[in-house]
Amino acid sequence: NAAIDALRRLSQYAEGGRFGPLAKLVLPEFASIYQRKLTADQDLALRFARLQVIADGKEKREDVMNAALFLSRASAGARSVPDEVQESLELLRVAPDALDATRTERAMDILTRADRNVMKPLAEAITCKRCDFTALRHRAPTLDVMLLGGIRGATRMALADGLRRAREDKRPEAIVAAAVTAYRVGALLAMDPSLPRSALAHSIWRETSAAVQEAAKIGPISKTGVDEMERAL
C-alpha cells in the first residue's frame, strides 16, 4: 500500500510539473503497473505451490490437471478440418448412406489423422477432475463461440468414429468408448456456471444418447458397456 501511494504521488508530481498534459500522455500509470506486478507475483506463487504439492506426492496429477487446456487443443484440431470435410463427417455420423465413396473415403482419412489433434486431447481431458476455462485467459471466455463450437465438433468426430467402427464391424460395443468420452466432456463443461457451456453440455449429451441408440440398432450393448456409459454420464 505504501509503494502504491508513493507511485501515485510520483505520477501526480510529474503531471503537475511544467510538462503537465504531456507527462500524462507519455508516462505510464505507475500504480497500475505495480498492481499488475503484484497480481503476477501472486499467480506465480500459486502455480509454484500447486507444483510443490504434486512434487511432494500430496496430490495426483489428474487431481490438479485442467481439462480446459486439453479441450481447447481438441477444439483447435476440430476447427482445422476443412468445411466440406466437416459436412462429410457429420453425414458419416447421422446419415452415412448420403455419402458417396469419395467423400466417405476422405472423411475416414480425416478421422484416422485426427487421432493426435482431436482424439488424444479428448482422452487426456476426460482423465481430469477439474475444468477451469479462466486459465485460458480469453477476453470473453463465456462467449467464445469458436472454442465451444470446436469442442462440440471434436465430440461429434469421436461419435462419428465410434459409429463408423460399430457399423463396419457389426459390433455395437464400438460406440462405448466414444460415448464415454462425449458424456465426460459434457460433465466437464457443466462444471462451469456459464449458460453457453451448460447448454453445450446438454447438446453433447443428447447427441451422444442418439449415437448410442443408433449403435443399439445393430445389436444389444453389453451390460459392462452400459455400466461404463452410465458412470460417465
N, C-alpha and C positions, 0 to 999 in steps of 0.2 A: 504493500500500500504506500509506503514511504517512497519507494522508487517511482511508482506511478505518479504520485503527487509532484515529485521533483521533475519528472519528464514533462508533465503538464505545464509546470511553471516555465520550463525551458521553451516550450512551444509558444506560450503566451509572450515571453520576453522577445523571442525572435519576431513574432508577428507585430509586436508593439513598437519595435525599433524603427529606424529610418527606412528599412526595406519593406515594412508593413505588408501590404497585399501581395507583393512579390514573394516574400518569405512564405506566406501561406500557400502559394502555388507550388513552390519548389521544395519546401521542406517536408519530410514525412511526418505523419501523425505519430510522434514518438510513443505516446501512451498506448495506442492501438498495436504498434509493432511489439512493444514489450508484453502486452496482454497475449498476443498470438504466440510469442515465445514461451510464456508460462503454460499456455494450453498445450503446445507441442511437447514441452518437458513432461507434463502430466501424462499425455498419451504414450510417450516413450517409456515412462516409468511403469505404466500399466502393462505394456507389452513385455517388458523385461520381467515383471512379476509373474505374468502368465507363463512365460518360457521357463522361469525358475521352478514354478510348480510342476511343470512337466518333467524338467530335468531331475527333480527330487523324487519323481515317481509318485507324487501325491494325486495326480490326475492322469487319466489315459488320454492319448492323442485324440480319440474320437469324441471325448467329452468337451474338448476346447476348440476343435476344428469348426470352422464356419462354413456351413453348406452353401451360403450365398456366393462364396468365391467360386465354387465348382459349378453352381447353377449358371453363373454369369459366363463361364467358359463354354458350357454346353449351349447356352443361348447364342453366343457368338458363332459357334460351329454350325448351328442350325440356320442362322441368318446368312451364312456364307454360301448356302446352297442356292443355285440359280432359281428364279421364279418358276420357270417351266418344269423344272425337276421337282420343286416343292409340290406343284399341282399333281405330278405323276405319283409322288409319294403318298399324297392324300387319297388319290384314287386307289392306290395299292392297298390302303387301309380300309376304305369304305366301299369301293366298287371295283375290284380287280378286273372284272370282265370288260370294263370300259376301256382298258388299256390295250394298245396294240403291242406286238412283240418288241418293237424297237424301244418304245417308251418304257416298257416293263424291264427290259434289259438295262437301260440307263438308270432307272430307279433302283434296281438291285445293286448295280455297281456303286451308286452313291451310298447306299446302306452299308455295303461292305467297307467302303473307305471312311465311313463316319464313325467307325469304332473308336478311333483315337480322339477325335474332336468333339464328339457328342456322347457316345455310349459310355466311354471311360469316365468323363467328368460326372455324368449322372450316377454311375456306380459309386464314385467317391462321395458324392453329395449325400446319398441315402445312408451312408455309414455315420454321418454326423448327427449330433444331438441338439445342435443349435443352428439357427438361421437368422443372421442379422445383416440386413441389406444396407444399413447405415455405414458399414465398414467400406462399402464400395465408393462412398463419397459422391454419389450422383447429386446434381443440383436439385432435382425434384424426384427423389427416389420412389415415392408412392405413385408417380405418374409417368414412369419411364416405360412407355409403350413398347419400345424396341426390345428392352430387356425381357419384359413379361411375355411379349409375343414370341420371342426366341425360345423361352423356356417351354411355352406351350408347343412350339414346333418340335423341340427336342423330344418331348414325351410322345408326341404323335409319331415321330420317327421310330422310337422304341416300340410303340404298339404296332406300327406297320411291319416292322421286322419280326415281331413275335407272331403276328397273324400270318405273315408270309411263310414262316417256318411251320406253323401249325397246318396250313393248307397243303404245303408241299409234302410233308412227312405224314399227313393224315394223323397228326398227333396233337390233340387239343392242349396237352400239357405244356407245349412250347410257348403258350401265351403267359404262363405263370410268372416267369422272371420279368418280363416286360410290364406286366400288371403290377407286380410288387414294386418295381421302380417307380411307375407313374403314381400309384397310391401314396407312396412315401414322399415323392416330390410334392404332391398336393398337401400332405400333412405338414411338410416343412414350410410351404408358402402360408399355410393357415396359422402358423405361429406369429406372423406379423399382423398387427391390428388394422392395417390399411384395407379399405374396401376393395380396391382393384386386385390386390393379391388374394383376398378371401374369395372374390368372385372367380378368379382364375383357378384357385384350388378346386372349387366346386365344379367348374367346367372340366377340369382334368379328370376328376372322379367320375363324372358322367360318361366321358368318352372312354375311360378305362373299363367301366362296367359294360358299356356297349361292346367293346372289343372282346371282353370275356364271354359275353353271351354269344357273340359271333363264333368264337372258338368252340363253345359248347355245342354248337350245331353239328360239329364234326364228330363229337362223341363226348362221353362224360369225363370231367376232370377229376382226378383222384382226390381223395379226402386230404392227403398230405398237401397237395397243391392248393386246395380250397382253404385249408388252415393257414398256409403261408400268406395268401392274399388277405384273409381276414385279419391276421396280425398286423400286416402293413397298413390296412385301412383303419 
